[in-house]
Amino acid sequence: MLQLTNISKHFGPVAALDNVTLSLRQGAIHGILGENGAGKSTLMNILFGLARPDTGKIEFDGRRVRIASPVIAQRLGIGMVHQHFKLVESLTVLENISLAAVRGLWSPGRRELIGRIRIWTDRLHWNPDLEKPVADLSVGQRQRVEIVKALCTGGKLLILDEPTAVLAPQEVAELIPALRAVAAAGMAVLFISHKLAEVQKLCDRITILRKGRVVYTGSIRELDAGQIAEKMIGARLKIPHLADHQEPPGEAPRWDRGELSPPRLELRNVSVRSSHQGAWLLFNVNLSVRSGEIHGIAGVDGNGQDCLVRCILGQIEPVDGNVIFGDSSDSHRKTPGINPRSPLGCIPEDRQREALVLPLSVQANLMLKRYHTSPFSWMGLCRFGRWRQRSAELIRQFDIRCPDAQTPVGMLSGGNQQKVVVARELGEKPRIILAVNPTRGLDVGASAFVMKQLLAARRDGAAILLVHSDLDELLAISDRVSVLYNGQLQETSWPDASREQIGKMMLGVA
């Protein structure tokens, strides 16, 4: 179906791809692995016509092709789901898919397109509201729209760039057999993921890239997860776990631990109602996060996580209840928002839309919250020397890999963009941390780094609320776990509860 031979691509002096060779058979599911910046997305963009190789050749379906644009890729039968969504938020689900289905002056009729969509949604066991604006969808629902759009506009080769990054374990469990059915129908699938367990369950063969070069191609059965990770990053990697970061016996913690420690963040009987339909988005939610603990919030995407986060950030006003920050002695209803003196550090779900200004430099993004405060400003004038000094410290401390601090942050890999967000939000040691899917789209090395930073902040006494769709990572570092289902929050007995019990609660099983 597909043969890539000696594909190379340079961005200035940087070699994104160096003589990459890859073959893919019809009906096969082939995994593409590598750490952030290894060249995976560049390779897929070349296949979809979003970038052109400097050297090398592409053969598709038995003939040599030149893929100069996504339109040509779609004509060949190639569909792609991008890591960062390519959707028009003001349009409906159906309108977005219709836009992608246009071929020159021809576009499918409404009835024909809906019929094509329903074939795939039925096979995937999804039932999207086609008339709903994309702006009203959760991140996980937008990912589903992207997958259906790629299936409807492709037909021979499906490229999936981190398709499960925002899906819950149950949704992934549904997606894997659906993708196998897609491959059994004759489509070839290229699957990019950082979740090794999923790759091992789904893929027949894998190709591992490191620094733009192929370091392994072969059967998935020849390597275990540790060997795959070692080939990806060039060293053995230990996944962080809460048990490895507990205080040694006899050593006093750095904060006032125990039941007498007052909550740093507390929600009391918080309820939020939808402005459109009047339905409850959150109902009578109670939670507290104390110093030196990570309180995890599990749940299938779309059950109120976004509303909970926006309520804490002060972007939504609850119809009932209170959001309280600080100790009981100085508790207040006023939410901190983005006040630079706020005790809250926030790692949002979508780094590109909600956390970074992509055209600005790494230095400017690191200083976004404090550029006008002392010692970085004096009488309204920016002290750029202090900016440079502080940004250099953060780049070194959080291992941000960039040519220099003046590089536009949009030119960094996804993992390094996330490190910029983590450095800015955790570098000043906030008392409260709100982290939403903080490892989304990151490789195993970058994910481990972010988890270690959260555990370090916990050890320093921060109160951390972790809203995470990856149940394994959530359970690995959380002291307590609650489940959000249909807008209602239920405590679990974690760590005494099992993963299976929490999974059932996420599906609404009592």
PLY file of the C-alpha trace (Angstrom):
ply
format ascii 1.0
element vertex 510
property float x
property float y
property float z
element edge 509
property int vertex1
property int vertex2
end_header
0.00 0.00 0.00
2.75 2.47 0.99
6.52 2.61 0.49
8.66 5.50 1.71
12.30 5.45 0.62
15.09 7.67 2.06
12.79 10.53 3.10
14.71 13.53 4.48
13.43 16.90 5.66
15.33 19.87 7.10
14.07 22.99 8.85
17.04 25.30 8.52
20.06 23.51 10.01
17.87 21.02 11.92
17.31 17.59 10.33
13.73 16.64 11.22
13.99 13.45 9.13
17.14 11.70 7.97
16.80 8.99 5.29
13.62 7.43 6.69
12.43 4.25 4.95
9.07 2.68 5.78
6.69 0.18 4.18
3.06 -0.58 5.01
0.82 -3.37 3.73
-2.90 -3.21 3.05
-4.95 -4.25 6.09
-2.03 -3.73 8.50
-1.82 -1.47 11.56
1.69 0.00 11.82
2.81 1.93 14.89
5.10 4.98 14.65
6.91 5.66 17.93
9.44 8.18 19.15
9.89 10.91 21.71
8.61 14.44 21.07
10.66 16.04 18.30
11.73 12.68 16.84
10.09 13.49 13.48
6.84 11.52 13.67
4.46 14.38 12.93
6.78 15.74 10.21
6.70 12.35 8.48
2.91 12.20 8.69
2.59 15.78 7.42
4.65 14.79 4.37
2.30 11.87 3.74
-0.74 14.16 4.00
0.68 16.91 1.79
1.23 19.49 4.54
5.01 19.38 4.05
7.29 18.34 1.20
10.39 16.16 1.60
13.79 17.50 0.60
14.81 14.10 -0.78
13.35 10.61 -1.15
10.36 9.07 -2.89
6.83 7.99 -2.00
5.06 5.06 -3.65
1.37 4.62 -2.91
-0.88 1.83 -4.10
1.75 0.58 -6.53
2.79 3.85 -8.19
5.11 6.74 -7.40
3.25 9.84 -6.25
3.96 13.45 -5.36
1.67 14.59 -2.55
1.70 18.37 -2.87
-1.40 19.15 -0.78
-4.02 17.56 1.50
-6.47 17.66 -1.43
-4.18 15.36 -3.42
-3.71 13.11 -0.36
-7.48 12.77 0.04
-7.91 12.02 -3.66
-5.43 9.19 -3.25
-7.49 7.89 -0.33
-5.41 9.16 2.60
-7.20 10.50 5.68
-5.45 11.97 8.72
-6.35 12.76 12.31
-3.96 15.46 13.58
-2.66 15.77 17.12
-3.96 19.35 17.22
-7.48 19.62 15.85
-8.20 21.04 12.39
-11.82 22.06 12.99
-13.80 25.28 12.47
-15.33 25.84 15.90
-18.20 28.06 14.72
-19.48 25.36 12.33
-21.43 22.21 13.16
-20.04 18.68 13.14
-21.74 17.97 9.80
-20.45 21.22 8.25
-16.86 20.43 9.29
-17.01 16.98 7.73
-18.69 18.44 4.63
-15.84 20.95 4.23
-13.31 18.15 4.27
-15.35 16.12 1.75
-15.35 18.83 -0.95
-13.57 17.80 -4.18
-13.02 20.82 -6.39
-16.43 22.07 -7.48
-18.18 18.90 -6.28
-19.34 18.09 -2.80
-21.52 15.20 -1.63
-25.18 15.85 -0.95
-26.40 16.14 2.61
-28.19 12.79 2.59
-25.25 10.99 0.99
-22.77 12.50 3.47
-24.92 11.69 6.50
-25.25 8.11 5.27
-21.46 7.86 4.90
-20.96 9.30 8.39
-23.47 6.92 9.96
-21.70 3.89 8.47
-18.54 4.78 10.38
-20.18 6.04 13.58
-22.20 2.83 13.84
-19.04 0.78 13.35
-17.28 2.83 16.04
-20.33 2.72 18.36
-20.51 6.51 18.45
-23.62 8.65 18.10
-22.54 12.28 17.58
-25.00 15.14 17.29
-24.23 16.27 13.71
-26.01 19.61 14.15
-24.06 20.65 17.26
-21.42 23.39 16.88
-17.88 22.14 17.41
-17.32 24.97 19.92
-19.81 23.24 22.25
-18.00 19.88 22.17
-15.55 18.59 24.72
-11.98 17.77 23.70
-12.73 14.04 23.52
-15.80 14.64 21.37
-13.77 16.82 19.00
-11.26 13.99 18.67
-14.10 11.69 17.62
-15.21 14.19 14.99
-11.66 14.27 13.60
-11.55 10.46 13.37
-14.92 10.25 11.59
-13.89 13.08 9.24
-10.70 11.23 8.29
-12.57 7.99 7.69
-15.17 9.70 5.51
-12.62 11.55 3.39
-9.99 8.78 3.13
-10.61 5.21 2.14
-7.25 3.47 1.73
-4.86 4.80 4.38
-5.79 6.23 7.78
-3.15 8.24 9.69
-3.84 8.65 13.41
-1.61 11.14 15.26
-2.19 10.57 19.00
-5.89 9.65 18.60
-6.31 8.35 22.17
-4.57 11.20 23.99
-7.87 12.55 25.39
-9.92 9.35 25.55
-10.79 7.47 28.73
-9.74 3.80 29.10
-13.24 2.60 28.23
-13.28 4.73 25.07
-9.86 3.38 24.08
-11.12 -0.14 24.68
-13.94 0.59 22.19
-11.64 2.27 19.67
-9.09 -0.57 19.41
-11.50 -3.23 18.05
-13.06 -0.57 15.80
-9.64 0.17 14.26
-9.03 -3.54 13.83
-12.33 -3.73 11.96
-11.22 -0.80 9.78
-7.99 -2.64 8.94
-9.87 -5.90 8.30
-12.00 -4.03 5.76
-8.83 -3.39 3.73
-7.58 -0.03 5.00
-3.98 0.43 6.11
-3.53 2.30 9.40
-0.55 4.33 10.64
-0.91 4.75 14.40
1.17 7.32 16.30
0.96 7.07 20.08
3.05 7.51 23.21
0.97 4.96 25.13
2.97 1.78 24.76
0.24 -0.49 26.15
-2.11 0.63 23.37
0.53 0.15 20.70
1.21 -3.37 21.95
-2.51 -4.25 21.87
-3.24 -2.72 18.47
-0.24 -2.77 16.16
1.24 -5.60 14.09
4.57 -3.88 13.37
6.27 -0.74 14.63
8.87 1.78 13.48
10.78 3.72 16.15
12.28 7.13 15.31
14.95 8.90 17.34
16.26 12.32 16.32
14.80 11.91 12.83
16.31 8.49 12.13
14.82 4.99 12.12
16.34 2.99 14.97
14.03 -0.02 14.75
11.46 -1.54 12.40
9.93 -4.93 13.05
7.27 -6.97 14.78
5.79 -5.53 17.96
6.23 -8.94 19.59
10.01 -8.77 19.45
10.25 -6.01 22.10
8.69 -5.49 25.52
7.53 -2.07 26.75
10.86 -1.37 28.51
12.87 -2.13 25.38
10.58 0.05 23.25
10.98 2.98 25.66
14.74 2.47 25.74
14.97 2.63 21.94
12.77 5.74 21.90
14.82 7.82 24.35
18.13 5.96 24.31
18.06 5.02 28.00
16.10 2.99 30.51
13.15 4.88 31.97
11.32 4.41 35.27
7.73 5.68 35.36
7.16 7.90 38.44
4.97 6.49 41.18
3.67 8.01 44.39
5.14 5.20 46.48
8.63 6.17 45.32
8.18 9.73 46.58
6.92 9.14 50.12
8.90 10.57 53.00
11.53 8.24 54.49
10.61 6.81 57.92
11.27 9.31 60.68
11.63 12.27 58.31
9.18 15.09 58.94
7.39 16.39 55.85
7.83 20.00 54.78
4.21 20.91 55.45
1.62 20.50 58.20
0.21 17.10 57.17
-2.82 15.22 58.47
-6.48 15.89 59.16
-5.67 19.14 60.98
-4.16 20.61 57.82
-6.83 22.96 56.40
-7.86 22.66 52.72
-6.05 24.95 50.28
-8.83 24.49 47.69
-12.41 23.62 48.51
-15.71 23.34 46.63
-18.84 23.34 48.76
-22.14 22.24 47.21
-21.22 23.70 43.82
-23.86 23.39 41.10
-23.76 24.73 37.55
-26.65 24.71 35.08
-26.35 24.81 31.27
-27.37 28.17 29.80
-28.78 26.47 26.68
-30.82 23.49 27.87
-31.05 24.10 31.59
-29.49 20.72 32.40
-27.15 20.34 35.36
-23.48 20.39 34.29
-22.35 20.05 37.91
-24.66 19.10 40.77
-23.86 19.52 44.44
-20.11 18.95 44.02
-18.02 18.83 47.18
-14.26 18.34 47.20
-11.20 19.53 49.09
-7.48 19.48 48.39
-5.03 19.80 51.26
-1.39 20.75 51.46
0.97 18.08 50.25
-1.53 15.88 48.45
-2.62 15.12 44.90
-6.38 14.71 44.57
-7.17 12.98 41.28
-10.42 13.44 39.36
-11.20 10.49 37.06
-14.02 10.30 34.55
-14.97 9.72 30.94
-14.52 12.94 28.99
-17.69 15.06 28.79
-19.02 14.35 32.29
-18.39 17.84 33.65
-14.59 18.04 33.84
-14.39 21.17 31.68
-17.15 22.85 33.68
-15.41 21.96 36.97
-12.12 23.45 35.79
-13.72 26.64 34.46
-15.68 27.04 37.68
-12.46 26.86 39.73
-10.79 29.37 37.40
-13.69 31.79 37.77
-14.75 31.54 34.13
-18.16 30.14 35.13
-20.28 31.38 38.01
-22.01 28.54 39.90
-25.73 28.92 40.52
-25.18 27.52 43.99
-22.28 26.78 46.31
-18.85 28.25 46.94
-15.31 27.91 45.62
-12.88 28.68 48.44
-9.15 29.32 48.23
-6.70 29.56 51.10
-6.78 28.52 54.73
-9.96 28.72 56.75
-8.61 31.86 58.44
-8.42 33.82 55.20
-10.86 31.90 52.98
-12.62 33.96 50.37
-15.16 33.43 47.64
-13.29 35.52 45.10
-11.65 33.26 42.48
-8.03 34.05 41.60
-8.40 34.08 37.81
-5.06 34.98 36.19
-3.94 37.47 38.79
-0.13 37.19 38.88
-0.27 37.18 42.67
-2.77 34.32 42.63
-1.89 31.24 44.70
-3.05 29.13 41.75
-0.86 27.57 39.07
-2.79 26.09 36.16
-1.71 23.57 33.49
-4.70 23.63 31.10
-5.83 20.83 28.84
-4.97 22.42 25.48
-1.56 24.10 25.67
-1.82 25.76 22.24
-5.28 27.28 22.70
-5.25 28.05 26.40
-1.67 28.34 27.68
0.72 29.64 25.03
0.98 32.52 22.56
2.61 30.58 19.74
4.19 33.49 17.77
5.88 34.85 20.93
9.27 33.66 22.12
9.93 31.05 24.77
11.12 33.86 27.05
7.94 35.91 26.58
5.71 32.90 27.24
7.65 32.08 30.41
7.10 35.64 31.64
3.41 36.00 30.68
2.13 35.94 34.26
4.84 38.04 35.93
6.21 40.42 33.29
4.61 43.49 34.93
5.45 42.63 38.53
8.60 43.18 40.59
11.45 42.46 39.95
10.63 42.09 36.24
9.13 45.55 35.88
9.89 48.95 37.42
7.45 51.86 37.21
5.79 50.29 34.17
9.07 49.61 32.36
10.12 46.05 31.53
13.46 44.99 32.95
14.55 42.65 30.13
17.78 41.70 31.86
15.74 40.16 34.67
13.52 38.47 32.03
16.55 36.86 30.41
17.99 35.76 33.74
14.76 34.17 34.97
13.88 32.50 31.67
17.38 31.01 31.46
16.93 29.58 34.96
13.58 28.01 34.04
14.88 26.63 30.72
17.73 24.93 32.58
15.64 23.75 35.54
12.84 22.24 33.42
15.08 20.97 30.60
13.33 22.95 27.84
15.11 22.04 24.60
15.13 25.03 22.29
17.79 26.82 20.19
17.55 29.85 22.49
15.07 31.77 24.62
14.07 33.99 21.66
12.81 31.04 19.58
9.03 31.28 18.90
7.38 28.74 21.16
5.25 27.53 18.24
8.41 26.07 16.64
9.07 23.73 19.58
7.90 20.12 19.76
4.74 19.37 21.74
6.73 18.04 24.68
8.88 21.16 24.94
5.83 23.41 24.58
4.33 21.58 27.56
7.56 22.04 29.51
7.28 25.80 28.93
3.77 25.72 30.45
4.90 23.57 33.39
7.93 25.80 34.02
5.84 28.98 34.06
3.09 27.54 36.27
5.21 25.55 38.73
8.43 27.59 38.69
7.15 30.07 41.26
6.00 27.27 43.61
2.28 28.09 43.80
0.30 26.93 46.84
-2.46 25.43 44.66
-1.99 23.62 41.33
-4.73 22.72 38.88
-3.44 20.25 36.27
-5.74 19.10 33.44
-4.48 16.22 31.28
-0.91 17.51 31.82
0.73 14.70 29.79
-1.61 14.81 26.80
0.33 14.13 23.60
3.67 13.68 25.37
6.13 10.83 24.92
7.02 8.55 27.81
10.07 10.62 28.75
8.24 13.96 28.75
5.26 12.40 30.57
7.54 11.04 33.27
9.16 14.49 33.60
5.80 16.24 34.12
4.67 13.63 36.65
7.94 14.06 38.57
7.41 17.83 38.68
3.92 17.36 40.14
5.28 14.94 42.75
8.04 17.43 43.61
5.44 20.18 44.06
3.42 17.85 46.28
6.51 17.22 48.42
6.99 20.98 48.74
3.49 21.28 50.19
1.37 22.30 47.19
-2.27 21.24 47.04
-2.73 19.63 43.62
-6.02 18.90 41.84
-5.26 16.54 38.95
-8.00 16.11 36.32
-6.73 13.35 34.05
-8.22 11.12 31.35
-5.30 8.65 31.61
-6.43 6.47 34.50
-3.09 4.66 34.87
-1.12 7.90 35.27
-3.81 9.35 37.56
-3.67 6.35 39.91
0.13 6.27 39.84
0.58 9.64 41.56
-2.72 10.42 43.36
-3.20 10.27 47.13
-6.99 10.37 46.75
-9.23 9.77 43.74
-12.78 10.92 43.02
-14.89 10.07 39.99
-16.91 12.64 38.06
-19.92 11.09 36.30
-22.79 13.03 34.74
-21.84 16.15 36.69
-21.78 14.44 40.09
-18.64 13.74 42.10
-18.23 10.51 44.03
-15.37 9.65 46.38
-13.53 6.35 45.99
-11.62 4.45 48.63
-8.37 4.72 46.63
-5.78 3.30 47.18
-7.95 0.48 48.58
-10.27 0.53 45.54
-9.19 -1.41 42.44
-8.69 0.02 38.97
-11.66 -2.02 37.76
-13.94 -0.61 40.46
-12.98 2.96 39.54
-13.49 2.14 35.84
-17.03 0.96 36.59
-17.74 4.15 38.51
-16.56 6.16 35.50
-19.27 4.39 33.46
-21.94 5.11 36.05
-22.06 1.63 37.59
-22.79 1.97 41.32
0 1
1 2
2 3
3 4
4 5
5 6
6 7
7 8
8 9
9 10
10 11
11 12
12 13
13 14
14 15
15 16
16 17
17 18
18 19
19 20
20 21
21 22
22 23
23 24
24 25
25 26
26 27
27 28
28 29
29 30
30 31
31 32
32 33
33 34
34 35
35 36
36 37
37 38
38 39
39 40
40 41
41 42
42 43
43 44
44 45
45 46
46 47
47 48
48 49
49 50
50 51
51 52
52 53
53 54
54 55
55 56
56 57
57 58
58 59
59 60
60 61
61 62
62 63
63 64
64 65
65 66
66 67
67 68
68 69
69 70
70 71
71 72
72 73
73 74
74 75
75 76
76 77
77 78
78 79
79 80
80 81
81 82
82 83
83 84
84 85
85 86
86 87
87 88
88 89
89 90
90 91
91 92
92 93
93 94
94 95
95 96
96 97
97 98
98 99
99 100
100 101
101 102
102 103
103 104
104 105
105 106
106 107
107 108
108 109
109 110
110 111
111 112
112 113
113 114
114 115
115 116
116 117
117 118
118 119
119 120
120 121
121 122
122 123
123 124
124 125
125 126
126 127
127 128
128 129
129 130
130 131
131 132
132 133
133 134
134 135
135 136
136 137
137 138
138 139
139 140
140 141
141 142
142 143
143 144
144 145
145 146
146 147
147 148
148 149
149 150
150 151
151 152
152 153
153 154
154 155
155 156
156 157
157 158
158 159
159 160
160 161
161 162
162 163
163 164
164 165
165 166
166 167
167 168
168 169
169 170
170 171
171 172
172 173
173 174
174 175
175 176
176 177
177 178
178 179
179 180
180 181
181 182
182 183
183 184
184 185
185 186
186 187
187 188
188 189
189 190
190 191
191 192
192 193
193 194
194 195
195 196
196 197
197 198
198 199
199 200
200 201
201 202
202 203
203 204
204 205
205 206
206 207
207 208
208 209
209 210
210 211
211 212
212 213
213 214
214 215
215 216
216 217
217 218
218 219
219 220
220 221
221 222
222 223
223 224
224 225
225 226
226 227
227 228
228 229
229 230
230 231
231 232
232 233
233 234
234 235
235 236
236 237
237 238
238 239
239 240
240 241
241 242
242 243
243 244
244 245
245 246
246 247
247 248
248 249
249 250
250 251
251 252
252 253
253 254
254 255
255 256
256 257
257 258
258 259
259 260
260 261
261 262
262 263
263 264
264 265
265 266
266 267
267 268
268 269
269 270
270 271
271 272
272 273
273 274
274 275
275 276
276 277
277 278
278 279
279 280
280 281
281 282
282 283
283 284
284 285
285 286
286 287
287 288
288 289
289 290
290 291
291 292
292 293
293 294
294 295
295 296
296 297
297 298
298 299
299 300
300 301
301 302
302 303
303 304
304 305
305 306
306 307
307 308
308 309
309 310
310 311
311 312
312 313
313 314
314 315
315 316
316 317
317 318
318 319
319 320
320 321
321 322
322 323
323 324
324 325
325 326
326 327
327 328
328 329
329 330
330 331
331 332
332 333
333 334
334 335
335 336
336 337
337 338
338 339
339 340
340 341
341 342
342 343
343 344
344 345
345 346
346 347
347 348
348 349
349 350
350 351
351 352
352 353
353 354
354 355
355 356
356 357
357 358
358 359
359 360
360 361
361 362
362 363
363 364
364 365
365 366
366 367
367 368
368 369
369 370
370 371
371 372
372 373
373 374
374 375
375 376
376 377
377 378
378 379
379 380
380 381
381 382
382 383
383 384
384 385
385 386
386 387
387 388
388 389
389 390
390 391
391 392
392 393
393 394
394 395
395 396
396 397
397 398
398 399
399 400
400 401
401 402
402 403
403 404
404 405
405 406
406 407
407 408
408 409
409 410
410 411
411 412
412 413
413 414
414 415
415 416
416 417
417 418
418 419
419 420
420 421
421 422
422 423
423 424
424 425
425 426
426 427
427 428
428 429
429 430
430 431
431 432
432 433
433 434
434 435
435 436
436 437
437 438
438 439
439 440
440 441
441 442
442 443
443 444
444 445
445 446
446 447
447 448
448 449
449 450
450 451
451 452
452 453
453 454
454 455
455 456
456 457
457 458
458 459
459 460
460 461
461 462
462 463
463 464
464 465
465 466
466 467
467 468
468 469
469 470
470 471
471 472
472 473
473 474
474 475
475 476
476 477
477 478
478 479
479 480
480 481
481 482
482 483
483 484
484 485
485 486
486 487
487 488
488 489
489 490
490 491
491 492
492 493
493 494
494 495
495 496
496 497
497 498
498 499
499 500
500 501
501 502
502 503
503 504
504 505
505 506
506 507
507 508
508 509
